[in-house]
């Protein structure tokens, strides 16, 4: 029996072009060679080697859909496949790619001035500079419109005050995309450089999830920002959600990488683990769990593929993206939980990777819109009635 008949029952690879297949293959090989050998130790020690960004840049996976400024100029399917392959190793690495690509490069490219693009994008795409996206605040959470960070405009500059929390890359960033409100509750984005006076960061060190990823807090104390550092093409919240939806799309592919890896680990384990003189995989309950994994992963990948093609055709995919983020995160964490269960106590060991994927997914299902938030988004878009 051919592998594709069970691993790829819908023959999704037949719907990928040569460029997409080559990108997937190159990223998969890079991840196995460069990321996998050290992932257990780095997770144990909360260690992130920021030089990995230069390797990501050389591989062409930072801002891959950008056609200018050194970007690979590929499509959204390739971007999804990149996220899928990177998260097979660890969600922290996929977060690193997502933040740089969707939340830093994307807003500068779409809402920045020509001068800002020339200054920042080539170095961000190469991985020579690291960026972060600062929207989240501890008290605001799922309601970013209630953020406290604010800006005042003077004749010559803007003055920012406030704080941000749970910001990926904050402690190591060279470039900060800061979102703030004015007295009229109008939102704007600003580009800050790391040594800006009044800008301070700190690590969140006691995380039990996404431990490789450097996450931190940002304090803004009378930060003076030149007029040429505002993102001039920002169109209110529409621009913010453009960034978030770009990230949500990549996340929806990425979590399926964690799920796929855990599925294959549990499949191999139960085929080779003998209980009562026969392989564990010969039991009906085990086969049902493996089948459930196969079904949910392949249905979700099919939906990701359709959504990516729609985005590449410039179609409005806002509902599809919320469906993917809600469904794929929920299904992925259930798959990984079942995989852990199938390995018994061994599923708790670092060497089998599953428990790390499981704890990481607790974070991934939370950021960029929880399951409940996407439920309300979809409900509002159906009924035209807000339940927020």
N, C-alpha and C positions, 0 to 999 in steps of 0.2 A: 504494500500500500504506500503510495507516495505521501511524503510529509505534508505537502500542500493540501491534501484532501482532509487533513484534520487540523493542521495549524492555520491554514488559510482557506477555510471552506468556501468563502465567497470569491476566491481568486482575486483579492484586492491588488496584489502585486501586478496583475495583468492590466490594471488601470493606472499604473504609474509609468511615466515616461523614463527614458534612459537617464536624463539628468537627475530626476528625483531618486531613481534607484542608486545611481552613483553616489549621490550625497548621503543617502541612508547608509550605504556600505562603508563609505569613508568615515562617517561619524561613529558607526558601530565599532569599526576597527580601532579608531583613536580611543574610544572610551574603554575598550577592553585592555588596550596596551597602557594608556596613560592614567586612567582614573581608577579602574578596578583594583589594581594591585595594592593601593594604599588606602582604599576607602574605609576599611574597618578601623585602622589605626587613626586616621584623621577624624573619623566620627567619635572615637573614644576620647580623643584629646581636644575636641572642639577646634580643630585646626583647618584653616583654609589658606592655601598657597595662592596669593593674589596674582602670582606670575602665570597662573593657569589662564588668565584672561588673554595674555599674549598668544598662548597656544590656541585658544578659541579663535582669536583674530586671524592667526595664520591659517586656520582651518576654514575660515570664511563663514563662521556661524553666528557672528555678531551683526545684528541689523541685516540679515541675509536677504530681505526683500527690497532693500535700498539699492537702486541702480547707480547712484552717484557716490562720490566721496570714498571710493574703494570698496563699496558694498558688493556682495556677490550677485545681486540683481536676480535672485531666484523667486519662486512663487510661494504662496502660503502653504501648499502641500509640503514642500520641502522644509519649510519652517516647522510645520507640525511633526514631520519625521525626525527632525533634529531633536525636538523636545522629547519625543518618544524614546529615542535611543539614549539620550543623555540621562533621562530619569530611570532607565533600567539600572543604572549604577547608583544614583542617589538623587533625591529631590533637591538637595542643596545645590548641586551643580546645574540642574535645569533651572532653578531659581536664578542662579547667576546669569545664565544666558537670557532668561526671560526679562529680568529687570533691565539689563543693559540694552536689549533689543527693543522691547515693547514699551518700556516705561521711561527710557532716557533718550535713546536714539530716535524713537518714533515721535515724541513731542517736539524735539529740536528740529527734526526734518519737516514736520507738518505745520508747526506753529512758530518756528523760529525765523529770524531774519537771515538774509543771505550771509551776512557777516558772522552770525552765530553758527550757521551751518559749516562755513569754511573753517572756523576756529576749532569747533569741537568734534564734528562728525568723523573726520579722517582718523583722529587719535582714538576715539571711542570704538570705531569699527575695527581698528588694528588691535585693540585691547591694551594700548599704551596708557589710556586713561580709563578709570573705573567710575561709573555713575551710580547714583541712587535716586529714588523717586519718593518724595516726602509728602504724603497726603494724610496718612493715618495718625490719629491722636488717641490717647488712652481713653478719654472721656467721650469722644465722638464715635469711634468704632464704625458700625455699619451705617451711621448717619453722618457722612462727611460734611454735610451742610452746616452742622453745628460746631464745626471746628473753631478753636479759639485763636489760632494763629492769624494775625492780621497785618495789614500793611497800610502805611500812610504815604501819600505822595506830596513831596515838596517841589519847589521850583527846579531843583537840580537832581533829585534822587528819590528813591523809595526807602522807607525805614520799616524793617520787619521785626516783629516780636512774636514769640510763642514757642511751642515745643511740639515735636513729633516723636512718635514711639513705634516700635516694631518695624523699623526701617531696614530692609535688606541692604547691606553694603555700607550703611552709614559710617561705621568706624574706619573704613578703608577707602572711602570715596574721594575722588579728585573733583568730581562735578556733582552738584546737588540740584535737582529739580524740586523747588519748593513751591507748594501751593498755599495761597493765603487769601483771606477775604478783606475787603475794605469796609468802611463804615456803612456802605449801602448793601453789604452782603454780596458784592460782586467778586467772583473768583478770578485770580490770575496766577500764572506760573512765572517763576523767576529762576534764572541760572546763577548759582553761586559757586565760586571756586573755594577749595578746601581751606585756604589760609585767610579767608575773609574775617575781618575783625568782628567779634561778637558771635561767631558761629562755633559752637562746641559740640562734640559728640562723645558718646560713651557706649561701651559694650553691654549687651544683656547677656550675662554669663551663665545664668542658672537654667538655661533651656534644657528640656529633655527631648526635644523634637527639632529636626532640621539643625542638628548640632554642628555640622560642618559650615553652614552658612553664617557669615558674620552679620549679626543683627544688632541694631543699636537704637539709641535715642539721640535726638538732635535738639539743642537749645539755641534759640535765636534771641539775642539780647541787643536791641537797638542796632540791628545789622543794617548798614547803609549800602544800598544797592544802586549802582549807576543806572540811568534811564535805558541804556542800551543792553541791560541784562534781563529785561522783562521779555517774555515770549509774546511778540507783538500780534501774532495772528490767532491768539487764544479767543475762542468763542464760548465763553462761560463754561458751564458744566458739560456741555457737549464735547469739548476738547478733553476734559478729564476722563469722561467715559469712553472716549475713543481709545485712550491709552489703556484703560482697564479692560476693555473688550479685546484688544489686541493680546493682552497678557492672558486673559481667560481662555482664549482660543488655544494658545500654546499649552496652557496648563491642562486642557482637556485631552490633548494628545499625550502629554507627559505622564499623567497618572496611569494611563494605560501601559506605559513602559514599566512602572512599578508592578502593576497587576500581571503583566505578561511574564516578567521575570519570576515573580512568586509562583505563578501557575506552573511554569516549566520546572522550577526547583521542586515543587511538591509532587509533580508528575514523576520526575526521575527518582525522587526519594521513595515514593510509595511503590514504584515498580521494583525497586531493589531492596526494600525493607521487608523481611519475611516475618510473618506473624502466624502462628498456628500452622506452620509448615507450608505456607503459600504466600506469594507476594501480597502486600497490603492492598495494592491496586486491584486485586482480583475481587475485592469486596464491593458489593453494590453501592454502599454509602459513599465509598471513596470515588467510585466511577461517577456517581451522581454529582459530587462536588467538582470533579474535574470537568464534567460536561457543562455544569453551570458556569464555570470559569470560561470555558471555550466559547459558549454562547454569548455571554455578556461582553467579553472583550471584542469579539468579532463584530457584534452588532454596533458597539460603540465606535470601533475603528471605521466601520462603514459610514456612520453618521459624521465622523470627523472628516472623512474623505469628501463626502458630499458638501459639507459646509465649506471646506477649503476651496473647492472648485467654485462654489457660489461667490465667495469673497473675491476670488481672482477675477470673476466676471463683474465685480463692482456691485453686487446685489446686497441689499440690506439684510445682514445675518444676525441682527441683535437677538431675535428670539431663539434662533438655532444655537447661538453661543451660550445663552442662559440655560438652555436644555442640556447642552453638552457639559457645562461646568457642574450643574446640579447632578445630572445622571452619572457622569463618568467618575466624579469624586466619590459618590455614594457607592457605586458598584465596585470601584477599585479597592476601597477600604474593606468592603465585605469579602472580596476575593482574597485579599492578603490575610485577613483574619482567619478565613477558612484554611488557607495554606499553612498558617502557623499551627492551627489545630491539627492538621494532618501530619505534621512533623512531631507532634507530641512535645515532650520537654526539649528535644533538639531544636525545635522551632524558636526557642529562646536564646540559642547560642548565636554569637556574632558571626560565626563562620558560615551560617546558612543565609545571612542577609535579610531574612524575612522580617524580623522584629524591627530592624532599622527602617525598612520600608513602611511598616505599619505605623510606627510613631511619627515618621515624616508626614504621612498622609493625614494625620490628625491636624497638622498645620495647614497643609495644602487645601483641605476641604474647608478651612476657615477663611483663609485670605482670598482676596478678590471676589468677595461675595459668598456668604455662607449658603448652605442648602435652603434655609428658610428665606433668605433675601431673594434668591433666584426664583423661588416659588412665588413670592409676591410680585416680582418683576413680570413673570409670565402671566400671572393672574390679572395684573393691571393691564397688560397689553392685550389680553383677550377681551376683557369686559369694559375697558376704558374707565374703570373705577379703581382708585388707589386705596389699598388697605394698609399703607404705611402709617 
